Amino acid sequence: LDMALRELKVCLLGETGVGKSSIVWRFVEDSFDPNINPTIGASFMTKTVQYQNELHKFLIWDTAGQERFRALAPMYYRGSAAAIIVYDITKEESFQTLKNWVKELRQHGPPNIVVAIAGNKCDLSDAREVSEKDAKDYADSIHAIFVETSAKNAININEVFIEISKRIPAVDVVGATAARGFKLGRQASESHRTCC
Amino acid sequence: MDGEAQNESVACEKATLAPVDRLRSNRAESPTPGLVEGTEPGAVQKSAFFAHAQSFEDLTAEAEEKAEQEGVVEDSGQTEDELQVLVGERTITEQHAQDVSPQSRSKEEDMSSEAWRSHRKHVFVLSEAGKPIYTRYGSEEALSSTMGVMMALVSFVESDKNTIRSIHADGCKVIFLAKSPLVLVGVSQTYQSDKELLRELQYIYYQIVSLLTLTQLNHIFQNKQNYDLRRLLAGSEYLTDNLLHRLDRDPGLLLSAVTCLPLSNSVRDVVSSSLQAAKAKNLVFSILLAGDRLVTLVRKKDQFLHHIDLHLVMNLVGSSSSFREGEGWTPICLPKFNTAGFFHAHISYLESASDLCLILVSTDREDFFNMSDCKQRFLERLTKRTAYQALKEALKCPSYSVEQVGIPELRHFLYKSKSSGLYTSPEFPELYQSDEEQERLMGLYQDLHSHLHHPVRPLRFFYRCTNKENLLAWVTNGFQLYLCFSPLGTKAMAVSAVNKLLKWIRKEEDRLFILSPLTY
C-alpha cells in the first residue's frame, strides 16, 4: 500500500506545569504519570497517524516551560507547521502567559503557523479559573484551534492533533526519506519541499 | 598547602604527560600494592577519561589558599547569639531520625520549629545582595532575614579585608563559601570536617553554574544587583535537593570517582567500540550509564571530562523522569570544563523501561538530529552483536556481594584507583539494608576520609574500632581503600585482608574497571 507520508513539525509552548508533556505522553504513548518531573530543555517524540489518504508523522517538540529555557523557544517554533499553546484552566496566570506566547509567535514565528490552544486539566473543573467561553472567544479572535483537554482522563488529546491535520494545507508531500540530519531550525522548511 | 597535596599534583601531572601505556598481558600478577600511580589494580592503560586534576585537593585548594593568606575567623561572642537563630541543640541521633527525604520537598515547613532547626545539614545559597536563592529545607521567602544576617557576617569580615571561613559553636559548624556572585552557607551538625563541608558547598555551586553558566550569572548580577535568581532556578530546585542527598549517600562523590557496571571485558569492548564508531563532528563526549554506574565513556581526543561534571550529568539524568520517554535535548554547562558556555546534551534511554541511558554531548545547539543519528547508528551496531544481550544480562546484577571476595569478617569496602578515577564497592550487606544504616556507614567513611585528607595532618593509614564495626583506611599514591569489618576482627586480620582484597581486585579488574578507555 502506497500512502503518502507527510512530516508535520509541531511544538508545544506554555507555562511550566500546565501539562505539555502529559499531553504529548498521552498522545504518543497513551499513558499518564501524575508525578512527572518538569521537562529539561526539550523532548522530541514522533507519532504517525493516518489522516484521510495520507500518513501524518508528527515530529513533536515538547519544550520546557521554565524561565531559564525561555530563550531557546525560537529554535523550536522556528519552522514549525503548528504550535500547541497550553494553559491550565485552574490557573489564570497561565492563560496570560499563553497570550504572550501568541504575541511572540505573531512577531517571530513562521507566518503560516497553525496555532492550537489547549486548556488542559479540564478534569479539575471545580478549581476552574479560566472560563471556557473567554478562552474560546480569545481563540476565535486569533483564528486558533481551541479545545479543553485532560491528559489525565484522555479527553480531546487526539482531537487537537486531528484538528491540526485538518488545517495544514494539503499540498506538499514528502517521501519517506525523512528530514533527519537537518538542523533544528531548517527542519520544517525542508519538509515543505517535495522530495525526489 | 601541605606536602602531600603537592606530591600528588606532581604525580598527576606525570600521569597526564606520560600515560602508562602497557599491554593488558603485561600487568603485574601480584599487586605490589600500587604505591606508584598507574600500577594499582584498576589502573588505566591509556590516559584516563577524567581531567587529571587532583581529585579532592583540587576542589578545596583554591578556597584554602585564599583563606590561609587572609587568616581565619572563628567563633566570637557576637556571632554566637545569631547562631541561635540557625541551630538548636540536639544530639546527632535525634536529628537523624527527623531527616526528611529529598523527594518530599516540603516548602511549608515551619521555620521556627525545632524540627527545622535540627536538620543535620542545612544549605543556603544567597546573592551578594543578601537575597535568598536556595534553601535545602523550608521556603526561601521566609528566610530572607536569616540570610540577611549571613550576608552581614560575610560583609562584616570582608570590610576588614578578611574572609570568613567558618563558625564553630554548640556542636555545629557554619561554613561559608563566597563564590562571587553567590554566597553559599552550610550549617552542619555532622562530624564532617570544614574541608569536607566546603567541598559539598562547591558541588552545590557547580550545580547552579551548570544550569546557568557563570557568564550568565555574572551578567545578571552586574545588571541588577538585587535580581531574584529564583526566577531562573524555579523548577530546578529538585536537582540541588537530589545532589545534596547524593552527597550524603554516594561514595563516588566522597571519593571523587565513579563506579562501573561490572561487565566482562570483551562485552565492554564491543559496547565501547560501537559507541566510538558513532561519532560526529561536534560530538565531544558519549556516555553510557546504567543507573548511576558507568558502562562506558568515549571522549574526543585531548578532551577530558572532570568527575564533578560527570556527577552533575548523572545527577541530572538520575533526578528526572522526563528523559524516560522520547529524546531529550538540553543545554548543560560542564563547569569544570568551562564555566562560560553551554554544551548541548542528547539524553535518551536505549529502550523504554531499560536502565541504559545514553548521553551525547555536543558543542552545537542545533545538533539534535546529528546526535539522534549517532544514537541510531550506535544502537544498530550494538543490537546486531551478542554483546548487547550480555550487557542486558549484566544489568540484572549491577553489583556483587562482599562474600565473593572471601575474606571473613569483611562487611564492606570502597576501593578507588587513582589514575583511572574509578572506584569499586560491593553491595551493602544485610546489616546495612536500611537507609539509616547506609547513611551511618557512609558517615563512617566520610570520617575516615576526613582524617586521611586532613589539611594539616593528613594520615596515610588509619585503623579505628567502634562497638559496631572496625574500620581501616589506607591511602597510597595509587589508590584509596576503606574497609569495614565486623567488630570481632583484629587489626592483624584487617591488615592481612588488605593484601587479599587487592589481589582479588587485581584478578577482577577487567570486569570492575574500564582499563582501556577509547577516544574518537
HADDOCK unambig.tbl for C-alpha pairs under 7 A between the chains (distance, minus, plus):
assign (segid A and resid 36 and name CA) (segid B and resid 321 and name CA) 6.32 0.50 0.50
assign (segid A and resid 36 and name CA) (segid B and resid 322 and name CA) 6.63 0.50 0.50
assign (segid A and resid 37 and name CA) (segid B and resid 320 and name CA) 5.76 0.50 0.50
assign (segid A and resid 37 and name CA) (segid B and resid 321 and name CA) 5.68 0.50 0.50
assign (segid A and resid 37 and name CA) (segid B and resid 322 and name CA) 5.60 0.50 0.50
assign (segid A and resid 38 and name CA) (segid B and resid 235 and name CA) 6.79 0.50 0.50
assign (segid A and resid 38 and name CA) (segid B and resid 322 and name CA) 6.63 0.50 0.50
assign (segid A and resid 39 and name CA) (segid B and resid 322 and name CA) 5.44 0.50 0.50
assign (segid A and resid 40 and name CA) (segid B and resid 330 and name CA) 6.26 0.50 0.50
assign (segid A and resid 41 and name CA) (segid B and resid 329 and name CA) 5.70 0.50 0.50
assign (segid A and resid 41 and name CA) (segid B and resid 330 and name CA) 4.09 0.50 0.50
assign (segid A and resid 41 and name CA) (segid B and resid 331 and name CA) 6.60 0.50 0.50
assign (segid A and resid 42 and name CA) (segid B and resid 328 and name CA) 5.76 0.50 0.50
assign (segid A and resid 42 and name CA) (segid B and resid 329 and name CA) 5.30 0.50 0.50
assign (segid A and resid 42 and name CA) (segid B and resid 330 and name CA) 6.24 0.50 0.50
assign (segid A and resid 43 and name CA) (segid B and resid 326 and name CA) 6.19 0.50 0.50
assign (segid A and resid 43 and name CA) (segid B and resid 327 and name CA) 5.37 0.50 0.50
assign (segid A and resid 43 and name CA) (segid B and resid 328 and name CA) 4.34 0.50 0.50
assign (segid A and resid 43 and name CA) (segid B and resid 329 and name CA) 6.07 0.50 0.50
assign (segid A and resid 44 and name CA) (segid B and resid 326 and name CA) 5.47 0.50 0.50
assign (segid A and resid 44 and name CA) (segid B and resid 327 and name CA) 5.01 0.50 0.50
assign (segid A and resid 44 and name CA) (segid B and resid 328 and name CA) 6.31 0.50 0.50
assign (segid A and resid 45 and name CA) (segid B and resid 326 and name CA) 4.88 0.50 0.50
assign (segid A and resid 45 and name CA) (segid B and resid 327 and name CA) 6.64 0.50 0.50
assign (segid A and resid 66 and name CA) (segid B and resid 234 and name CA) 6.85 0.50 0.50
assign (segid A and resid 66 and name CA) (segid B and resid 235 and name CA) 6.65 0.50 0.50
assign (segid A and resid 67 and name CA) (segid B and resid 231 and name CA) 6.73 0.50 0.50
assign (segid A and resid 67 and name CA) (segid B and resid 232 and name CA) 5.45 0.50 0.50
assign (segid A and resid 68 and name CA) (segid B and resid 232 and name CA) 4.89 0.50 0.50
assign (segid A and resid 68 and name CA) (segid B and resid 233 and name CA) 6.96 0.50 0.50
assign (segid A and resid 180 and name CA) (segid B and resid 369 and name CA) 5.95 0.50 0.50
assign (segid A and resid 181 and name CA) (segid B and resid 369 and name CA) 4.85 0.50 0.50
assign (segid A and resid 181 and name CA) (segid B and resid 370 and name CA) 5.27 0.50 0.50
assign (segid A and resid 182 and name CA) (segid B and resid 369 and name CA) 6.38 0.50 0.50
assign (segid A and resid 183 and name CA) (segid B and resid 366 and name CA) 5.50 0.50 0.50
assign (segid A and resid 183 and name CA) (segid B and resid 367 and name CA) 6.32 0.50 0.50
assign (segid A and resid 183 and name CA) (segid B and resid 369 and name CA) 6.62 0.50 0.50
assign (segid A and resid 184 and name CA) (segid B and resid 366 and name CA) 5.53 0.50 0.50
assign (segid A and resid 184 and name CA) (segid B and resid 368 and name CA) 6.83 0.50 0.50
